[in-house]
């Protein structure tokens, strides 16, 4: 199973490039990524991941500072339970300085 993410800045109306993302697995393993110019991290960990509960931590405070925005959320942590039988899971984050939303993407 692989895990990816996509961060969109709803306030500025474009992908959120340069957002640091930390993935922590059920076994405590930690992986790091940074969103590209399209706001994506294609693979947050090398190889196949086992099923279980994962935490994605988005460093939104640094992103807001870099884009000249003042944000309410210095970080966003999203916990998801991944099914090992699902070949790929995508976790999008729609972000603004005073709100965010996420969902299971395709």
One Martini backbone bead per residue (centre of mass of N, CA, C, O) as a GRO file, in nm:
protein
  106
    1UNK     BB    1   0.097   0.035   0.021
    2UNK     BB    2   0.023   0.369  -0.059
    3UNK     BB    3   0.100   0.728   0.016
    4UNK     BB    4  -0.072   1.038  -0.046
    5UNK     BB    5  -0.068   1.400  -0.123
    6UNK     BB    6  -0.273   1.715  -0.125
    7UNK     BB    7  -0.228   2.073  -0.133
    8UNK     BB    8  -0.470   2.337  -0.097
    9UNK     BB    9  -0.511   2.689  -0.145
   10UNK     BB   10  -0.805   2.861  -0.098
   11UNK     BB   11  -0.716   3.161  -0.062
   12UNK     BB   12  -0.515   3.168  -0.327
   13UNK     BB   13  -0.589   2.943  -0.556
   14UNK     BB   14  -0.357   2.712  -0.498
   15UNK     BB   15  -0.107   2.529  -0.461
   16UNK     BB   16   0.085   2.399  -0.180
   17UNK     BB   17   0.399   2.482  -0.167
   18UNK     BB   18   0.629   2.366   0.082
   19UNK     BB   19   0.498   2.146   0.257
   20UNK     BB   20   0.551   1.988   0.541
   21UNK     BB   21   0.557   1.623   0.582
   22UNK     BB   22   0.456   1.388   0.836
   23UNK     BB   23   0.493   1.035   0.876
   24UNK     BB   24   0.323   0.812   1.102
   25UNK     BB   25   0.330   0.498   1.205
   26UNK     BB   26   0.225   0.222   1.391
   27UNK     BB   27   0.552   0.163   1.450
   28UNK     BB   28   0.690   0.475   1.444
   29UNK     BB   29   0.754   0.544   1.176
   30UNK     BB   30   0.935   0.802   0.991
   31UNK     BB   31   0.830   1.039   0.738
   32UNK     BB   32   0.931   1.266   0.471
   33UNK     BB   33   0.791   1.567   0.313
   34UNK     BB   34   0.735   1.784   0.017
   35UNK     BB   35   0.566   1.989  -0.156
   36UNK     BB   36   0.520   2.066  -0.463
   37UNK     BB   37   0.415   2.282  -0.712
   38UNK     BB   38   0.131   2.097  -0.693
   39UNK     BB   39   0.100   1.998  -0.377
   40UNK     BB   40   0.271   1.724  -0.383
   41UNK     BB   41   0.299   1.380  -0.250
   42UNK     BB   42   0.341   1.076  -0.392
   43UNK     BB   43   0.548   0.952  -0.158
   44UNK     BB   44   0.584   0.910   0.194
   45UNK     BB   45   0.703   0.616   0.131
   46UNK     BB   46   0.892   0.356   0.092
   47UNK     BB   47   0.721   0.136  -0.032
   48UNK     BB   48   0.532  -0.073   0.150
   49UNK     BB   49   0.252  -0.048   0.354
   50UNK     BB   50   0.098  -0.120   0.625
   51UNK     BB   51  -0.157  -0.153   0.798
   52UNK     BB   52  -0.326   0.121   0.968
   53UNK     BB   53  -0.236   0.390   1.171
   54UNK     BB   54  -0.195   0.724   1.054
   55UNK     BB   55   0.013   1.027   1.060
   56UNK     BB   56  -0.039   1.356   0.940
   57UNK     BB   57   0.191   1.633   0.931
   58UNK     BB   58   0.130   1.975   0.880
   59UNK     BB   59   0.327   2.271   0.818
   60UNK     BB   60   0.141   2.554   0.821
   61UNK     BB   61   0.298   2.783   0.956
   62UNK     BB   62   0.533   2.801   0.752
   63UNK     BB   63   0.358   2.845   0.506
   64UNK     BB   64   0.217   3.106   0.589
   65UNK     BB   65   0.474   3.272   0.629
   66UNK     BB   66   0.584   3.233   0.329
   67UNK     BB   67   0.289   3.369   0.216
   68UNK     BB   68   0.184   3.609   0.416
   69UNK     BB   69   0.018   3.455   0.631
   70UNK     BB   70  -0.229   3.434   0.891
   71UNK     BB   71  -0.265   3.163   1.107
   72UNK     BB   72  -0.442   2.939   1.326
   73UNK     BB   73  -0.283   2.680   1.211
   74UNK     BB   74   0.034   2.543   1.267
   75UNK     BB   75  -0.116   2.262   1.242
   76UNK     BB   76  -0.193   1.945   1.078
   77UNK     BB   77  -0.369   1.653   1.194
   78UNK     BB   78  -0.401   1.330   1.030
   79UNK     BB   79  -0.597   1.049   1.093
   80UNK     BB   80  -0.555   0.718   0.947
   81UNK     BB   81  -0.705   0.423   0.815
   82UNK     BB   82  -0.541   0.150   0.664
   83UNK     BB   83  -0.580  -0.074   0.407
   84UNK     BB   84  -0.382  -0.329   0.291
   85UNK     BB   85  -0.573  -0.397   0.029
   86UNK     BB   86  -0.507  -0.115  -0.057
   87UNK     BB   87  -0.290   0.016  -0.291
   88UNK     BB   88  -0.410   0.322  -0.248
   89UNK     BB   89  -0.368   0.638  -0.070
   90UNK     BB   90  -0.546   0.956  -0.057
   91UNK     BB   91  -0.469   1.285   0.114
   92UNK     BB   92  -0.638   1.560   0.115
   93UNK     BB   93  -0.580   1.928   0.156
   94UNK     BB   94  -0.782   2.199   0.251
   95UNK     BB   95  -0.658   2.535   0.276
   96UNK     BB   96  -0.671   2.787   0.534
   97UNK     BB   97  -0.617   3.010   0.786
   98UNK     BB   98  -0.932   2.918   0.929
   99UNK     BB   99  -0.930   2.637   0.761
  100UNK     BB  100  -1.010   2.279   0.712
  101UNK     BB  101  -0.996   1.990   0.486
  102UNK     BB  102  -1.074   1.634   0.446
  103UNK     BB  103  -1.018   1.328   0.248
  104UNK     BB  104  -1.079   1.049   0.057
  105UNK     BB  105  -0.916   0.982  -0.209
  106UNK     BB  106  -0.811   0.859  -0.552
   0.00000   0.00000   0.00000
